[in-house]
Every structure is written in C-alpha cells, then in structure tokens.
Amino acid sequence: MTVALKPSSSSAGIDDTQFNEYRDTIIHGALARLMLSPKKPYTHAQLATYHQQQFSIGTAAAGLRVARSYTRAPLRTTIMTRI
C-alpha cells in the first residue's frame, strides 16, 4: 500500500507539527530515492537499501499509531450492572 499526505490546494506546505513528527521518516524516504539515481556522485545502492528499510519502519510505525488511536471508529461502551 502506498500512502501519501496530500495538502490542500491553498496550503503552502506541510503542517509543522506533522513534519516534525515524521521528519526522520521523510528524510529516510528522500535519501533512499536520491541514492538510487543512476550516474550521480551520491548514488549508493547499499545505503539506499538501508534508508528504504528505515523509511518502511517509520511508515509502519505511523500506520500502527493511526490504527490504534486516530480512527473514526465508533466508541464502544458497556453498561456496568450494579449489584
């Protein structure tokens, strides 16, 4: 699954709180792509693999946090019976 945060058409950039929260993950993803560019002085396939793994770990952790707490699922309540 590929997930992307799409800012609204009126926004000038990503929200600072979201960027700060996912800064390292975003950096790893960008470095992975850059280091796979052919014939560039910064091309490094092994290091790109490392950054891709770190990016995958970061996105998986973010997905897990979303699944745990940021859902729109209805609240489940139970009625306690008094004895």
C-alpha positions as CSV (number, residue, x, y, z in Angstrom):
1,M,0.0,0.0,0.0
2,T,1.3,3.5,-0.9
3,V,0.1,6.3,1.4
4,A,0.7,10.0,0.9
5,L,-0.3,13.1,2.7
6,K,-1.9,15.5,0.3
7,P,-2.0,19.1,1.4
8,S,-5.0,21.2,0.3
9,S,-4.7,23.4,-2.7
10,S,-4.5,26.5,-0.5
11,S,-1.7,25.3,1.7
12,A,1.9,26.5,1.3
13,G,3.5,23.3,2.7
14,I,3.1,20.5,5.2
15,D,1.9,21.4,8.7
16,D,4.9,21.9,11.0
17,T,3.6,19.5,13.7
18,Q,3.2,16.7,11.1
19,F,6.6,17.4,9.6
20,N,8.3,17.5,13.0
21,E,6.6,14.2,13.9
22,Y,7.6,12.4,10.8
23,R,10.8,14.3,9.9
24,D,13.3,11.4,10.1
25,T,11.0,9.1,8.2
26,I,10.6,11.7,5.4
27,I,14.4,12.2,5.3
28,H,15.0,8.4,5.0
29,G,12.5,8.2,2.2
30,A,14.0,11.1,0.3
31,L,17.6,9.7,0.7
32,A,16.5,6.3,-0.5
33,R,15.2,7.7,-3.7
34,L,18.1,10.0,-4.3
35,M,20.7,7.3,-3.7
36,L,19.1,5.2,-6.4
37,S,19.6,7.9,-9.0
38,P,21.9,6.4,-11.7
39,K,25.2,8.1,-12.6
40,K,25.2,10.6,-9.8
41,P,28.0,11.2,-7.3
42,Y,25.7,10.3,-4.4
43,T,24.5,7.0,-5.9
44,H,24.9,4.2,-3.4
45,A,22.6,1.2,-3.7
46,Q,23.5,-0.4,-0.3
47,L,22.9,2.9,1.6
48,A,19.7,3.4,-0.4
49,T,18.5,0.0,0.9
50,Y,19.3,1.0,4.5
51,H,17.3,4.2,4.1
52,Q,14.4,2.4,2.4
53,Q,14.3,0.0,5.4
54,Q,14.3,2.9,7.8
55,F,11.5,4.6,5.8
56,S,9.5,1.4,5.8
57,I,9.9,1.0,9.6
58,G,8.8,4.6,10.1
59,T,5.8,4.4,7.9
60,A,4.7,1.1,9.5
61,A,5.0,2.7,13.0
62,A,2.9,5.7,11.8
63,G,0.3,3.3,10.4
64,L,0.2,1.4,13.6
65,R,-0.3,4.6,15.6
66,V,-3.1,5.6,13.2
67,A,-4.8,2.2,13.6
68,R,-4.6,2.4,17.4
69,S,-5.7,6.0,18.1
70,Y,-6.6,8.2,15.2
71,T,-9.5,6.2,13.7
72,R,-13.1,7.3,13.3
73,A,-14.4,4.1,14.6
74,P,-17.4,4.4,17.0
75,L,-16.7,4.3,20.7
76,R,-17.6,1.0,22.3
77,T,-19.1,1.3,25.7
78,T,-20.5,-1.2,28.1
79,I,-23.1,-0.7,30.8
80,M,-22.0,-1.8,34.2
81,T,-24.7,-3.6,36.2
82,R,-24.9,-2.7,39.8
83,I,-25.0,-5.5,42.3
